[in-house]
């Protein structure tokens, strides 16, 4: 039996239980066990959560939330396109502005960026860079085919003018750091 099959059976026999990386490595019997777990999640649609998805889990802990599978879509977005979109979007979520690696302001988890469609594939959108944007996991999970318009400079300036002086200084410092040397 292949490692992926062994891991699938192990998770399905322990739905809702926290499983450690050492135990999963032993079940898989191979060094590439984490890749097989990602394949179960990404390719087969199993809802296997880690500390990046649930704050109660520690690094190296996994849990299969339910045996119900999410629809799995083929990965047709190339690594190069993903890298281009993330770089173009400044490694920040295009909905809430959270930056990769920071603590998310809404749920306290570390920000993980995903590539999301502006016009979802289910509504006829494609995988061209012009239809893709960086989204944090919080916004991507809640997007559900909803596209918010980007605020224009006038709206942003109006919001900044209404902010406190301390918040305006934080924004100024962030802009200086972002555009330093350009």
N, C-alpha and C positions, 0 to 999 in steps of 0.2 A: 504494500500500500504506500502511495506517495505521501510525502511530508504534509502537503496541503490537505490531503484527505484525512490524515490522522488528526491534524489540528482542527479541521471542521468538525469531526466527530467529537473531539474532546470539548470544544466550545459548546456544541449543541447539547451535550450531556450535562453541562454545567451553566446553563443560562442563568444570568443574574449573579453569578459568583465571581469574586475578584480572583484573577489568576496571575501568578507571577511569571516574570520572564524566564527564570531558571526552570520552572516546571514546564513552560511551553517549549523551551529549547530541548528539554529531555523528551517530550512527546514527539516533537518533529524529528529529532535525531540528526539534524543538520545544522551547520553554522548559519545558513541563510533563512532561519526560521522567521525572522521579523518580516522579511520580504513576502513570505507565504501568508502571514497574517494580513499584511497590506493588500495582497491579492484577494483574500477572502472579503475584505472590506470594500475595496475599490471595484474589483471585477465581478464579484458574486453578490454584492449588496448587503452583506451581513453588518449589523450595527455594532461593531467592536469598538469600544471607547477606550481612550487612554487618558493620562493626566492632562493632555492638551484639550480634551473634550469635556472632562468632568473634574471639577476642582477637588473633589474628595479622593481622587485616585493619586497615588504617588508615582513618580517615574518608575517604569518597569512593571506597572500593574495594568491589566487589561480586563475588560468585562464585556461579555456579549449581552447586550441589553434585552434583546428579544430574539426569538427564532424567526420572526417575520423579516423578510428580506426587502430592501429597497430596490427599486429598479436600477440596474447597472447599465450605464451608457458606455459605449466604447470610447477610449481615449484617443480622439483624433487631433487634439491640440499638441503640436510638437513642443519639445523642450525649448527650442529656439524661440517659438512664438510666446511661450509662457514667460521666458526670460525677458523678451522684448516688452511685453505688456507690463510686467512688474517694474521694469526700469522706467518705462514711459510714465507710469503712474507714481513714480517716486517711492515705491515699496510702501504705499499707504492705501488704506481702504478708501475707495472712491465714494462711499456712502457716509461713513462716520468720521473718517480722517485718522483712524488709529494706525500707527506705524508698526511694521513687522518687528516682533521681538519685545515690544513694550507690554506693559500690563494694560489689559483692556479696561476702559473706564466704566463699562456697564456690568461686567461680571467678574473682574479680577483675574481672569485667565491670561496667559501669555498670548499675544496676538499672532494668529496663523493666517497667512493670506492665501486665498484661493483665486482662481481665475473664474469669473462669472460672465455670463452672456448678458448683454444689454437687452437684446430681443432674444428671448429664450428659444432653444432649439425646438421645443414643442410648439412654438408659435411661428416657426419658419425661419428663425435666426440661423446664422452660420458661424463658422469658427475663424472668420477673418479677424485680424487684430482690431479693426475698426468697430467690431461688435463685441469686443472683450474688454473687461476691466478687472482691476484688482479689488477683491472684497475680503474682509475679515470673516472668520467663521461665524461670528455672531450675526453679521448682516447677511451673509450668504445663506444661512439657515433660515432666516426670516424673510428673504426676498420673495420667494414664491411667485415668480414671474411679474413682480412689480418693479417698474423702473422709475426712479425719481429723477427729475431734471437736475442738471448741475446748476448750482447758483452762479449768477454772473458777478462780475466785479462790483457792480453797484450794490447788490444785495449783501455781499460779503463785507464791503466797507460799512454799510449801514449797521450790520451786526457788530462789527469791531468798534464802531463809534459808541454803541450802546454799552459796550463792556466796561468794566472797571479799569482804572489806570494800571493796576497790577496785571490784569489779564491782557491788556494791550501790550505791556512790556514783554510778557511771555510770548505773545504772537510775534512781536518784533524780533526777539532773540531767536525764535525758531526760524523766521524768514532769513535772518542774517546767516544762521548756521547752514540752512538749506542752500542758499545761493552764494555762499562764501567761495571766492575763487572763480566764479563764472563770469 
